[in-house]
């Protein structure tokens, strides 16, 4: 169902992403080692990775790195990462059986992992490293004719690993484990690139081949088609003018369009109620995420974002607003904070002007956020 607000798992529920889906599948068929899936928040990255992995018929695990970061005190603990891998194994047991990937055989070779009645679990004092785990999986796949995929959702949070150089680990995997592909997704695209450092000659991943699949927002026509098809699935007739208003307000971000469809078509709210509910409920999600991101320099980050939400788009005008609201700041420090917000994808820079690409984020900053 198109208006299911959970990440999609079936191709039938993935709307107008055939090109991007086929790119990922082609990369997996060719045995490419690193695949990046990038795009702004709520654009459908998790959904397309879910569908691609299922359709590929390859064994895989998915690790939600951001979830680990927030649940374990803003740091990526090794055991938490391994527990997430074990949970993904458990969740996909039936799929593994279907493709004849023998989980018990593989897990039995990984020190610190075991299969219990409830699924795959990790011993409390596990001493294995990620390289140990992936090396065992790679060896089993080599002997049994499989390729294995490890997907890190919001992979940029791996930079908070307490000294573990995951970029070095991924370079080693790419060079040595020929039966493993790694997928990275990232909403904070600039931060993800800074973490992986493909273009830095001094970094481990420099020069490694990777394929990037970019998910863009829907244009107006595609957004209208998405809403119409979603309501057709529910056998609902919705006026064209109402759909146009939704598209104009939510600007082609499929996650927000889905929420509107859910409130209107499934919960049965009126058009205006569904729009209001989308902005109110989704703004809570956005505000919670935003507060975490700007926490290191909340007043200054907040002033920058507030300025742009109020229509200040030029570097000098934004800085003047920040100076008034948050006090003196050097040009260098201001530029650094501004550029970080671009890397976090809360701002974009076009033709020398700064804009907020997400209408819900803009609404939150203008109506809900206090400096």
Phi, psi and omega in degrees: 000128183297328184267019171284122187279355175278157176305140183285152176233350180241146183299328181299334182263005181259109189267126170057038177237027183300317183298311182293320178299315181294329176297315180295315181297321178296316179299320179290321179296324181278356179072029180291143189279327184227129178231126175257135174237111188236160180159164182292169181300145177062030179262350175109022182295313180298320181297314184291327177292316177306310184293317181299317181293319177297315184289332181290339185061027175259145174293146184201162166229150176238130179244120176274095188291323180297322178299316178298316182302314183283329183281334186246036171072042174062036174210149180262096177283143182301316182294324177296321177296317180293323177297322177295321176297315179299318179298322179292321173302313181299315182298329186258017184306312183295321178296318178299319178299319181299320183266005176067033172268117190272094185300315182299321180295316181291308184298326179298343181263354183261116181296125179099351176250148175206160179256122178249188179294333183265351179139206180273132181228166182240134177293144184304321184253041183301136181250355181295156173254164179300322179298323178298315182296311183291329179293319177296315180298316180299317181296316179296318180296320179299317183286339186241009174074036179244160166239138184245143182240131173246119181250127177251107180278130186056057188294341182299339180287350175294348177291343178264061189248016176062040176101346177286128180267087182292331176298323176293321177297317181292326176296318178296317178299314181300321183282330192243334184251093190282352182252017180233132171248146179242131174250129174248131168249154179199128173275327178271076194299317180296322179292320178299317180294322177296326180287315184280327173055050179297334185258008182261113183302338181269358185263152183300325185270004181302132176081355179287141177289137172213155176248132178250130176246116185258129176259117178261162177291157176289145170284178186298317182298315181293322177298318178296317179298320179300312181295318180298315181294321179298318180286330174298321177302328181266004180057046179242140175256122181237138183296142181302320182297324179292319179296320179297321178296318178298312181297318179297323182281325187256352163057044169074012176270111193298328179297317180287322176300323179295318178299317177301312179301322179296312182292322182282311189272329185258317178276347173079023178282160175288171181304307183294321178297320181293319177296313180298318181294321178300312181292319183289311183290317182289331179294331177293319177298314182296316183296320179297315178295316183298317181301321180292319184292318186269001184307321182299333178211062192302313186296317182284314175304314182299320180294321178298310182294320178298318180301313181294322179296334180270000174107001174280119186241343182269148181310310185294319181293320179295317181295320177300317180296316180297319180298319179293317187275329188235002178094176184301141176213137180290157178302318183296314180294319179298314180297323179297314180294319179297315180294326177296320179294330173291317179295327177284353181069018172279337175231155169233156178243121180227125178053041177078004181241146182260136182222160175261116187282346186248120183296329178289319176299317179297319178298315180301313183293324183280321189254334190245334190272133177244132180286000000 
